[in-house]
């Protein structure tokens, strides 16, 4: 093994480690973002159901008030 090959390997190994570290961190961040978005979707779905229920209740009260005033 010549010195040039050894220097090349010593240069490539840390570069590969650095690239793998960046890819690993990005993968972790993307996974966390996906989990956050899934939780947000679930929360919005629940709020939409609750909003429909509130709208129905308000509509009921409007009908009752209209009957009382009329």
GIVEN-V200775 format. One line per field, one symbol per residue. phi: phi as a letter, one per 20 degrees, with the letter a starting at -180 (. if undefined). Layout:
phi->???
//
This chain:
phi->.effffffffefffffffffffffffffffffffffffffgffffffffffffffffffffffffffffe
//
